[in-house]
Each structure stands twice: as structure tokens, then as C-alpha cells.
Amino acid sequence: MCYSAIVEQAFEGYVRKYNSKIDLETFYELFYARMSDDRIKIPKGMEDAFSSARTERGRQIFELVQEYRRQQASRMEQDLFALRKRKADAERSLVKRVTKAATESLRIATKKLTWTQEKLADLKRTNPESSDSRIYPGYYVPVMIWEDGQRVIKPMRYQCRPAGKPATYDMKFPGTYNARRDNLEGFWKGQFGHSHGLMLTHAFFEHVTLDGPDGVKKLILEFKPNALSDMLVAVLWSRWTGDDGSQLLSFAAITDEPPPEISAAGHDRCVIPIKSKNIDRWLQPSASNLADCYSILDDRERPYYEHRLAA
């Protein structure tokens, strides 16, 4: 399964290369909702994509980004103050007498202090890094769909909650960020042939377990196509509506049997990058012609996936 990926966040690239439209209103609603809900996870790369916005709505989105960052920085600085005090108190206690409680308090405070300092530095960082566009299950990602006769980019959560399911579905089925090809007409029958999308991806990451002379090792590998600058990964998506009228756009990446080089590296699944010529066919599926949907998945790009140990 694709547990993590590096996705394209520069919307100008989508617009120019794939003749698509950015749904700025939905992006604005998402960033506005995050101001009061920290459970909404948006990668830094998506935030920074609006730093040079040319439209009024785009600039308003980046204003929300800046305000959110100020709020987060203020909260972290308050946490740092409290952690420094806890660390100092523990150190004073240990000078008087070594106790398990004081030792544990010092360990926890030191660890949290380092973590918070790193998070604050990263929040204030202005130079871009590839990790800014790395996403995990639960993160929001730009996804291309077909709407009102054109290609449209919308933000969607990388973990699909099908329409009609309860909100607890996320906890009951935490693996719904991937859709196995051999189960498209089973578990995913409500989306396959009905709501297709594409995620523009540069690389993806997988957990692998390898046997070696030193025993079993659990590693994270980064897989990158050597012949493609980016991949149009096939996804299924859903528009979920709660009892209170709230909405959630979410998706799952379709995975299939891996090519030999991925299998040899120790993983048993792979995302499916479709060809550019098939974009509109994929985005406008017909539930009465699933054979055509499968033919698009079969007529996929076939790069060689180079891999390396992830940082």
C-alpha cells in the first residue's frame, strides 16, 4: 500500500500542464475550517502554493495560512515556556535527591522541549524542502476531478470516507487510503465507475521488511519513477455529508500488483499511474462500462521505479 507520497502542490503546474481549474472556494473553506480544527492536516507545500497567489481569493487563503501559523507559533512558545520550567524544576529536585519521578519528569521535559523547538523552527522556515509536499493518511491533497464539463482541482483528504457511512468509519477502517484493484467491484463499488480522480505524485514511500545477515529489518523505502517527472495516480473519491450538513471530500489511491523491481525491494503493492491521453476518460467513468475503466488501468505508464532508503 502507498502509505506516503510526495505530491505536486504548485497549482500553476496543474493549470498549465493539464488545462485545469483550481476550486479556490473549496480551498478557502478548508483553510478557514482549520483555524478552529487542528485535526485538519495540510502540508506546508500546499500552504506555500498560495504565497504568490494572483487572485483575491488566493491571497485571502494565504492570509489564513499566515494567521494559522502565528497562532501555532504562539501556542508552541507557550509550551516551550512551560517545558523549560518543568525541566528546571526537575533538575533542582534531582540536585537535592535522585528520585524516579524527577528523573522521568526531566526525561519527558527534555524530549518534548527538543521536539517543540524543532516544530517551531520548521513552522518559521521559509526555504522550501521536498518534505513540505510529503503527505500521509489524513492529510489533504490537491486532486483532479471532472466537474461542470472541465478538469477541476479540489483539496481532498487522503483517506476515503464513502458517502452514507458514519463518521466512525475512519476508525473502523483506517486503511481506506488505498483501494485494491482486486476489490474495486466489492468494497469500492460505490466509487468505482462513479467518482474517479487523479493525484499528481513525484514519489511514494512504503514500509518493507527484509531478511538479512543481521536479522529482520523494517525499513521505509522511497520509490521514484526514473522516466517520469510526475505520475498521474488513479484514485477513487467520495463526497460525504454529515447529519449537520458538514461535508468531507476524501479519496483513496488505487493499488495493484507491483512490478518486479518493487517486489524485489520487498513490497507487494504499487500505485497505478495512468497515461495523459486517458485523463478525461478516467475522470468521466461509466458504471455501465467498467471494462473501459479497467482498460485504462491496464494501459498504464510503466516507468522503472528506483528506490532508496527514506530519510
C-alpha positions in Angstrom: 0.0 0.0 0.0 1.1 3.6 -0.6 1.3 4.9 3.0 3.0 8.2 2.0 3.8 10.2 -1.1 5.3 13.4 -2.4 2.6 15.3 -4.3 2.5 18.3 -6.6 1.4 21.4 -4.7 2.2 24.1 -7.3 -1.2 24.8 -8.8 0.2 26.7 -11.7 1.7 23.4 -12.9 -1.7 21.7 -12.8 -3.3 24.6 -14.7 -0.7 24.9 -17.4 0.1 21.3 -18.0 -3.3 19.8 -17.5 -5.6 22.6 -18.6 -7.5 22.5 -15.3 -9.2 24.9 -12.9 -8.5 25.5 -9.2 -11.6 25.4 -7.0 -10.5 28.3 -4.8 -13.7 28.4 -2.9 -13.3 24.9 -1.6 -9.7 25.5 -0.7 -10.7 28.7 1.2 -13.4 26.7 3.1 -10.8 24.1 4.1 -8.2 26.6 5.3 -10.9 28.6 7.2 -12.2 25.4 8.9 -8.6 24.6 10.0 -8.5 27.8 12.0 -10.7 26.1 14.6 -9.9 22.5 13.9 -6.3 21.3 14.3 -7.4 17.8 13.1 -7.3 19.2 9.6 -3.8 18.3 8.3 -2.5 20.4 5.4 1.1 20.0 4.1 3.3 23.1 4.1 3.8 22.8 0.4 0.0 23.3 -0.2 0.1 26.3 2.1 3.1 27.9 0.3 1.4 27.3 -3.1 -0.7 30.3 -2.2 2.1 32.6 -1.2 2.3 34.1 -4.7 -1.4 34.0 -5.4 -2.6 36.3 -8.1 -6.3 36.3 -7.3 -8.0 38.0 -4.4 -9.4 34.6 -3.1 -5.9 33.1 -3.4 -4.4 35.9 -1.3 -7.2 35.5 1.3 -6.2 31.9 1.6 -2.6 32.8 2.3 -3.7 35.3 4.9 -5.4 32.4 6.6 -2.2 30.4 6.4 -0.2 33.2 8.0 -2.7 33.7 10.8 -2.8 30.0 11.5 1.0 29.9 11.6 1.0 32.8 14.0 -1.5 31.0 16.3 0.6 27.8 16.2 3.8 29.7 16.9 2.2 31.4 19.9 1.0 28.1 21.2 4.4 26.5 20.8 6.2 29.3 22.5 3.8 29.0 25.5 4.5 25.2 25.5 8.3 25.9 25.5 8.0 28.2 28.5 6.1 25.5 30.4 8.6 22.8 29.4 11.6 24.9 30.4 10.1 25.4 33.8 9.3 21.7 34.1 12.9 20.8 33.1 14.4 23.3 35.6 12.1 22.1 38.4 13.2 18.5 37.8 16.8 19.5 37.7 16.5 21.3 41.0 14.8 18.3 42.5 17.5 15.9 41.4 20.2 18.1 42.9 18.5 17.5 46.3 17.6 13.9 45.9 17.5 11.5 42.9 14.0 10.1 42.6 12.3 8.1 39.8 9.6 10.8 39.5 12.1 13.6 39.0 14.2 11.6 36.6 11.2 10.7 34.5 10.0 14.3 34.5 13.4 15.5 33.3 13.4 12.9 30.5 10.0 13.8 29.3 10.5 17.6 29.5 13.8 17.3 27.6 12.3 15.2 24.9 9.2 17.4 24.4 11.4 20.5 24.6 13.5 19.3 21.7 10.5 18.2 19.7 8.7 21.5 20.2 11.8 23.6 19.3 12.2 21.6 16.1 8.5 22.0 15.2 8.6 25.8 15.8 11.8 26.1 13.7 10.1 24.2 10.9 7.0 26.3 11.2 9.0 29.5 10.7 11.2 28.1 8.0 10.9 29.9 4.6 13.2 27.9 2.4 11.3 25.1 0.7 12.2 21.4 1.2 10.9 18.3 -0.6 9.4 17.1 2.7 6.9 20.1 2.5 4.9 18.2 -0.1 5.1 14.8 1.6 1.6 13.6 2.6 0.3 10.8 4.9 -3.1 9.3 5.5 -5.3 12.0 6.9 -3.5 14.8 5.0 -5.3 17.0 2.4 -4.1 16.7 -1.1 -4.9 18.5 -4.4 -6.9 16.0 -6.5 -8.1 16.5 -10.1 -11.7 15.5 -10.9 -14.2 16.3 -13.6 -16.9 18.8 -12.8 -19.2 21.0 -14.9 -17.5 19.9 -18.1 -13.9 20.6 -17.1 -11.0 19.4 -15.1 -11.1 20.8 -11.6 -8.6 20.7 -8.7 -10.0 20.3 -5.3 -8.5 19.6 -1.8 -9.3 16.1 -0.6 -8.3 14.1 2.5 -6.1 11.1 1.8 -8.3 8.5 3.5 -11.7 7.9 1.9 -14.9 8.0 3.9 -17.6 6.8 1.4 -20.9 8.7 1.3 -23.5 7.3 3.6 -21.1 5.9 6.1 -20.9 7.1 9.7 -18.0 9.3 10.8 -16.7 6.4 12.9 -15.9 4.7 9.6 -12.5 6.3 9.7 -11.6 4.5 12.9 -13.2 1.2 11.9 -11.4 1.1 8.5 -8.2 3.1 8.9 -6.7 1.6 5.8 -9.1 3.2 3.4 -6.4 5.4 1.9 -5.7 2.7 -0.6 -8.2 0.8 -2.8 -7.0 -2.6 -4.0 -7.7 -3.2 -7.7 -8.9 -6.7 -7.0 -11.7 -5.2 -4.7 -12.9 -2.3 -6.8 -16.2 -4.0 -7.5 -16.5 -5.2 -3.9 -15.6 -2.8 -1.1 -15.3 0.1 -3.6 -18.3 -0.5 -5.8 -19.9 2.8 -4.7 -16.9 4.8 -6.1 -15.5 2.6 -9.0 -17.2 3.6 -12.2 -18.8 6.7 -10.5 -16.2 9.1 -9.0 -12.6 8.9 -10.3 -9.8 11.3 -9.7 -6.1 11.8 -10.2 -3.3 12.7 -7.8 -0.1 14.2 -9.3 2.7 12.4 -7.5 6.5 12.6 -7.8 7.4 9.6 -5.5 5.8 7.3 -2.9 7.0 5.6 0.2 6.5 2.0 1.5 7.2 0.0 4.6 9.2 -3.1 3.8 10.5 -5.9 5.9 13.8 -7.5 4.7 15.7 -10.5 5.9 19.5 -10.0 6.1 22.6 -11.4 7.8 21.8 -9.3 10.8 18.2 -10.5 11.1 14.9 -8.9 10.1 14.9 -5.2 9.3 11.9 -2.9 9.0 12.7 0.0 6.6 10.9 2.8 4.8 11.8 3.0 1.1 11.2 5.8 -1.3 10.2 4.7 -4.8 10.7 7.2 -7.7 9.9 6.7 -11.4 13.1 7.2 -13.4 11.4 8.1 -16.7 8.6 10.3 -15.5 8.8 13.7 -13.8 5.5 13.0 -12.2 2.8 10.4 -12.1 -1.0 10.8 -12.6 -2.0 8.3 -9.9 -5.5 6.9 -10.3 -7.8 7.5 -7.3 -11.4 7.0 -6.2 -13.1 9.7 -4.2 -16.3 10.5 -2.4 -18.3 13.5 -1.2 -19.5 12.7 2.4 -22.2 14.8 4.1 -22.9 14.7 7.8 -26.2 15.0 9.6 -25.3 18.6 10.4 -24.7 19.4 6.7 -20.9 19.3 7.0 -19.1 17.9 4.0 -15.9 15.9 3.5 -14.1 15.3 0.2 -11.8 12.3 0.6 -10.1 9.8 -1.7 -8.1 6.5 -1.9 -5.3 5.6 -4.3 -5.8 2.5 -6.4 -3.1 -0.1 -5.9 -2.2 -3.2 -7.9 0.4 -6.0 -8.1 3.9 -4.5 -8.1 6.4 -4.5 -11.0 9.4 -6.8 -10.5 11.7 -4.1 -9.1 9.3 -3.1 -6.3 8.6 -6.7 -5.5 12.3 -7.4 -5.3 12.7 -4.4 -2.9 10.3 -6.1 -0.5 6.8 -4.6 -1.2 3.7 -6.3 -2.6 1.7 -3.3 -3.9 2.1 -0.3 -6.3 0.1 2.7 -7.3 -1.2 2.9 -10.8 0.0 5.9 -13.0 -2.3 6.4 -15.9 -1.3 7.9 -19.3 -2.1 11.5 -20.0 -4.1 10.6 -23.1 -6.6 8.8 -20.8 -7.2 11.6 -18.3 -10.6 12.6 -19.5 -11.8 9.0 -20.0 -10.7 8.2 -16.4 -12.3 11.3 -14.9 -15.6 10.6 -16.7 -16.3 6.9 -15.9 -19.4 5.0 -16.7 -20.7 2.5 -14.2 -22.2 0.6 -17.1 -18.8 0.2 -18.8 -16.4 -0.9 -16.1 -14.4 -2.8 -18.8 -13.3 0.6 -20.1 -12.2 1.7 -16.6 -10.1 -1.5 -16.3 -8.6 -0.9 -19.7 -7.3 2.5 -18.6 -5.7 0.9 -15.5 -4.1 -1.7 -17.7 -2.8 0.9 -20.3 -0.7 2.5 -17.6 2.6 4.2 -17.6 5.4 1.8 -16.9 8.5 3.5 -15.6 11.3 1.8 -13.7 10.9 2.5 -10.0 14.3 3.3 -8.4 14.3 3.1 -4.7 16.4 4.4 -1.8 16.2 4.4 2.0 13.9 7.2 3.0 15.3 9.9 5.2 
